[in-house]
Amino acid sequence: MSSTVRMLIGEGIYYFLMLLDYAILIRVILSWFMDPFSKVMQVFILITEPVIAPIRNLMSRIMGNSMMRLDFSPFIAMFLLTLIRNVVMRMFF
């Protein structure tokens, strides 16, 4: 694989993960002010839930039924996305 193609693939993955990170952040901020059933929120939930739901499920298994009032799964997802972006940077650049 040529270095140009490799760099384009790396950049594509990197920017996709960055957009997903921003979508999670926007979802968190909007959740403080918007109705969760509004169309805007539903779009962000649709985009981000495939990433957040597995983390939320894992946290509920680890913590049992005594879930805390705050949902930290978006922040854990953002942290993991940052780690993955750093790995992509090292692999492709």
Z-matrix of the N, CA and C atoms (Angstrom, degrees):
N
C 1 1.453
C 2 1.528 1 108.12
N 3 1.315 2 116.48 1 132.24
C 4 1.461 3 119.49 2 -177.92
C 5 1.526 4 110.22 3 -71.91
N 6 1.308 5 114.91 4 158.86
C 7 1.464 6 119.73 5 -176.72
C 8 1.528 7 111.69 6 -66.90
N 9 1.327 8 117.56 7 -30.34
C 10 1.464 9 120.47 8 178.83
C 11 1.523 10 110.86 9 -67.67
N 12 1.324 11 116.97 10 -45.10
C 13 1.460 12 121.14 11 178.79
C 14 1.527 13 109.70 12 -64.60
N 15 1.310 14 115.36 13 -42.81
C 16 1.469 15 119.84 14 178.91
C 17 1.527 16 111.04 15 -60.57
N 18 1.333 17 117.47 16 -41.87
C 19 1.448 18 121.53 17 179.45
C 20 1.534 19 111.00 18 -67.52
N 21 1.330 20 117.58 19 -39.55
C 22 1.466 21 120.62 20 178.15
C 23 1.524 22 111.67 21 -64.33
N 24 1.314 23 116.95 22 -40.76
C 25 1.468 24 120.53 23 177.42
C 26 1.527 25 109.47 24 -64.10
N 27 1.306 26 117.26 25 -45.00
C 28 1.467 27 121.41 26 178.30
C 29 1.511 28 112.41 27 -60.64
N 30 1.333 29 116.28 28 -44.14
C 31 1.462 30 119.86 29 178.56
C 32 1.522 31 111.40 30 -64.55
N 33 1.326 32 116.94 31 -39.79
C 34 1.461 33 120.11 32 178.60
C 35 1.516 34 112.03 33 -61.61
N 36 1.322 35 116.03 34 -46.06
C 37 1.468 36 120.26 35 178.67
C 38 1.522 37 110.21 36 -64.58
N 39 1.315 38 116.37 37 -44.30
C 40 1.467 39 121.34 38 -179.04
C 41 1.529 40 110.85 39 -59.03
N 42 1.329 41 117.58 40 -49.38
C 43 1.466 42 120.30 41 -177.21
C 44 1.523 43 112.11 42 -70.74
N 45 1.324 44 117.68 43 -32.19
C 46 1.462 45 120.09 44 174.63
C 47 1.529 46 110.43 45 -62.18
N 48 1.326 47 116.51 46 -46.02
C 49 1.464 48 120.73 47 179.40
C 50 1.525 49 111.29 48 -65.39
N 51 1.334 50 116.70 49 -35.48
C 52 1.456 51 120.14 50 177.99
C 53 1.534 52 110.74 51 -66.90
N 54 1.340 53 117.34 52 -42.59
C 55 1.463 54 120.39 53 177.36
C 56 1.524 55 111.47 54 -63.23
N 57 1.306 56 116.40 55 -38.42
C 58 1.461 57 120.52 56 176.87
C 59 1.528 58 110.63 57 -64.21
N 60 1.306 59 116.63 58 -39.67
C 61 1.462 60 122.19 59 176.54
C 62 1.523 61 110.44 60 -60.94
N 63 1.325 62 117.37 61 -46.59
C 64 1.468 63 121.21 62 178.34
C 65 1.524 64 111.49 63 -65.15
N 66 1.322 65 117.52 64 -37.14
C 67 1.468 66 120.42 65 178.55
C 68 1.526 67 110.75 66 -63.42
N 69 1.322 68 116.97 67 -38.90
C 70 1.469 69 119.93 68 177.43
C 71 1.521 70 109.98 69 -65.75
N 72 1.320 71 117.37 70 -43.71
C 73 1.463 72 120.67 71 178.88
C 74 1.522 73 111.22 72 -61.62
N 75 1.323 74 117.31 73 -44.38
C 76 1.460 75 121.08 74 178.56
C 77 1.522 76 110.45 75 -62.99
N 78 1.329 77 116.91 76 -40.48
C 79 1.467 78 120.27 77 178.24
C 80 1.523 79 111.01 78 -60.51
N 81 1.330 80 116.63 79 -44.14
C 82 1.465 81 120.31 80 -179.98
C 83 1.520 82 110.46 81 -61.90
N 84 1.311 83 116.83 82 -47.02
C 85 1.473 84 119.88 83 -178.55
C 86 1.520 85 111.05 84 -65.50
N 87 1.330 86 117.59 85 -45.14
C 88 1.459 87 120.37 86 179.86
C 89 1.525 88 112.29 87 -64.43
N 90 1.325 89 116.97 88 -29.26
C 91 1.468 90 119.52 89 -178.49
C 92 1.522 91 111.95 90 -65.36
N 93 1.322 92 117.10 91 -20.07
C 94 1.460 93 119.70 92 177.73
C 95 1.522 94 111.93 93 -77.68
N 96 1.330 95 117.11 94 -23.66
C 97 1.456 96 120.79 95 -171.38
C 98 1.523 97 114.88 96 -119.27
N 99 1.307 98 118.01 97 -20.69
C 100 1.461 99 120.49 98 -172.44
C 101 1.519 100 111.92 99 -112.66
N 102 1.306 101 113.84 100 156.43
C 103 1.453 102 121.99 101 174.31
C 104 1.529 103 108.32 102 -68.76
N 105 1.334 104 118.39 103 130.85
C 106 1.469 105 119.44 104 -178.00
C 107 1.531 106 113.82 105 -65.08
N 108 1.321 107 117.26 106 -13.67
C 109 1.460 108 120.38 107 -179.63
C 110 1.532 109 112.49 108 -98.90
N 111 1.344 110 116.95 109 4.34
C 112 1.456 111 119.26 110 176.32
C 113 1.528 112 109.24 111 -69.92
N 114 1.318 113 115.98 112 156.95
C 115 1.464 114 120.28 113 -176.99
C 116 1.524 115 112.05 114 -63.64
N 117 1.322 116 116.84 115 -37.44
C 118 1.467 117 120.17 116 179.76
C 119 1.525 118 109.98 117 -63.53
N 120 1.321 119 116.48 118 -47.08
C 121 1.467 120 119.91 119 179.68
C 122 1.522 121 111.27 120 -64.39
N 123 1.308 122 117.05 121 -37.63
C 124 1.460 123 120.47 122 -179.91
C 125 1.524 124 111.26 123 -63.11
N 126 1.328 125 116.83 124 -35.30
C 127 1.471 126 120.03 125 177.07
C 128 1.529 127 110.12 126 -64.82
N 129 1.339 128 116.97 127 -46.54
C 130 1.459 129 119.82 128 -179.37
C 131 1.524 130 111.54 129 -68.06
N 132 1.323 131 117.52 130 -34.97
C 133 1.460 132 120.52 131 175.95
C 134 1.520 133 109.77 132 -65.40
N 135 1.320 134 117.06 133 -43.15
C 136 1.465 135 121.22 134 179.56
C 137 1.532 136 111.47 135 -60.67
N 138 1.325 137 116.49 136 -38.70
C 139 1.458 138 121.27 137 -178.06
C 140 1.529 139 111.71 138 -74.50
N 141 1.326 140 117.22 139 -41.21
C 142 1.459 141 120.83 140 -169.81
C 143 1.530 142 115.03 141 -97.41
N 144 1.310 143 117.96 142 -20.76
C 145 1.467 144 120.08 143 -175.41
C 146 1.536 145 113.68 144 -61.03
N 147 1.341 146 119.98 145 -35.42
C 148 1.476 147 118.46 146 176.82
C 149 1.532 148 113.72 147 -60.46
N 150 1.311 149 117.58 148 -22.87
C 151 1.460 150 121.13 149 177.72
C 152 1.527 151 110.72 150 -90.81
N 153 1.327 152 116.38 151 -41.34
C 154 1.462 153 120.95 152 -173.47
C 155 1.529 154 112.34 153 -78.44
N 156 1.321 155 118.39 154 -37.80
C 157 1.471 156 121.51 155 -173.96
C 158 1.534 157 113.15 156 -59.23
N 159 1.329 158 120.50 157 -45.91
C 160 1.472 159 118.35 158 178.82
C 161 1.528 160 112.90 159 -61.85
N 162 1.320 161 116.65 160 -36.05
C 163 1.468 162 120.32 161 178.54
C 164 1.523 163 109.64 162 -67.88
N 165 1.318 164 117.16 163 -42.65
C 166 1.468 165 121.53 164 178.42
C 167 1.528 166 110.29 165 -62.15
N 168 1.325 167 117.21 166 -42.42
C 169 1.466 168 120.73 167 178.43
C 170 1.527 169 111.52 168 -63.91
N 171 1.322 170 116.78 169 -42.02
C 172 1.456 171 120.57 170 178.48
C 173 1.524 172 110.60 171 -63.95
N 174 1.315 173 116.88 172 -41.99
C 175 1.462 174 120.31 173 178.62
C 176 1.524 175 111.56 174 -63.65
N 177 1.320 176 117.34 175 -38.55
C 178 1.460 177 119.39 176 179.80
C 179 1.529 178 110.85 177 -68.55
N 180 1.330 179 117.79 178 -33.29
C 181 1.470 180 120.73 179 176.18
C 182 1.522 181 111.34 180 -68.58
N 183 1.322 182 115.39 181 -40.62
C 184 1.468 183 119.71 182 -178.66
C 185 1.525 184 110.57 183 -70.32
N 186 1.322 185 116.98 184 -42.72
C 187 1.457 186 121.04 185 -174.67
C 188 1.522 187 112.66 186 -89.88
N 189 1.309 188 117.73 187 -7.90
C 190 1.452 189 120.34 188 -178.17
C 191 1.516 190 110.96 189 75.51
N 192 1.300 191 116.35 190 -155.14
C 193 1.465 192 120.76 191 -178.75
C 194 1.519 193 113.17 192 -82.02
N 195 1.291 194 117.09 193 -3.88
C 196 1.463 195 119.82 194 -178.34
C 197 1.527 196 110.33 195 -90.88
N 198 1.323 197 116.12 196 57.92
C 199 1.468 198 120.49 197 179.66
C 200 1.525 199 110.30 198 -64.53
N 201 1.293 200 115.84 199 144.83
C 202 1.447 201 120.46 200 177.84
C 203 1.528 202 108.77 201 -76.28
N 204 1.297 203 115.06 202 162.85
C 205 1.464 204 119.59 203 -178.41
C 206 1.526 205 112.56 204 -69.48
N 207 1.305 206 117.16 205 -27.22
C 208 1.461 207 120.58 206 178.91
C 209 1.520 208 109.54 207 -96.27
N 210 1.318 209 115.11 208 138.54
C 211 1.457 210 120.91 209 178.06
C 212 1.522 211 108.46 210 -94.33
N 213 1.308 212 116.19 211 108.00
C 214 1.459 213 120.96 212 -178.24
C 215 1.526 214 112.62 213 -89.94
N 216 1.318 215 117.77 214 -1.05
C 217 1.466 216 119.99 215 -176.80
C 218 1.534 217 113.49 216 -60.68
N 219 1.342 218 120.80 217 -36.05
C 220 1.478 219 117.84 218 176.02
C 221 1.527 220 112.59 219 -62.26
N 222 1.320 221 116.64 220 -37.79
C 223 1.459 222 119.62 221 -178.74
C 224 1.527 223 111.01 222 -71.67
N 225 1.323 224 116.72 223 -36.90
C 226 1.457 225 120.17 224 175.75
C 227 1.534 226 109.59 225 -65.66
N 228 1.335 227 116.49 226 -40.22
C 229 1.468 228 120.60 227 177.55
C 230 1.525 229 110.67 228 -62.01
N 231 1.321 230 116.94 229 -42.71
C 232 1.465 231 119.74 230 179.23
C 233 1.527 232 110.83 231 -64.83
N 234 1.321 233 117.24 232 -38.74
C 235 1.465 234 120.98 233 177.06
C 236 1.522 235 110.64 234 -62.97
N 237 1.332 236 116.48 235 -45.98
C 238 1.469 237 120.26 236 179.76
C 239 1.524 238 111.67 237 -64.89
N 240 1.335 239 116.99 238 -39.15
C 241 1.468 240 119.71 239 176.99
C 242 1.523 241 111.22 240 -62.78
N 243 1.324 242 116.88 241 -37.09
C 244 1.461 243 120.59 242 176.90
C 245 1.527 244 110.56 243 -64.34
N 246 1.326 245 116.38 244 -43.10
C 247 1.467 246 119.44 245 177.31
C 248 1.526 247 111.60 246 -61.64
N 249 1.327 248 116.21 247 -43.66
C 250 1.468 249 120.45 248 -179.94
C 251 1.527 250 110.34 249 -64.48
N 252 1.338 251 117.14 250 -40.51
C 253 1.470 252 120.11 251 177.54
C 254 1.527 253 110.77 252 -60.80
N 255 1.335 254 116.65 253 -39.76
C 256 1.469 255 119.71 254 178.60
C 257 1.524 256 111.17 255 -65.34
N 258 1.324 257 117.38 256 -38.54
C 259 1.465 258 121.12 257 177.36
C 260 1.523 259 109.52 258 -64.92
N 261 1.327 260 117.15 259 -42.61
C 262 1.476 261 121.25 260 178.96
C 263 1.520 262 109.62 261 -61.87
N 264 1.323 263 116.80 262 -41.65
C 265 1.464 264 119.94 263 179.05
C 266 1.527 265 110.80 264 -59.40
N 267 1.322 266 116.83 265 -42.92
C 268 1.471 267 120.70 266 -177.81
C 269 1.538 268 111.30 267 -71.76
N 270 1.334 269 116.70 268 -31.62
C 271 1.467 270 119.88 269 -177.97
C 272 1.517 271 112.65 270 -76.58
N 273 1.334 272 116.15 271 -39.11
C 274 1.472 273 119.36 272 -169.98
C 275 1.525 274 113.95 273 -104.94
N 276 1.330 275 118.44 274 -10.21
C 277 1.466 276 118.82 275 -176.74
C 278 1.497 277 111.27 276 -123.60
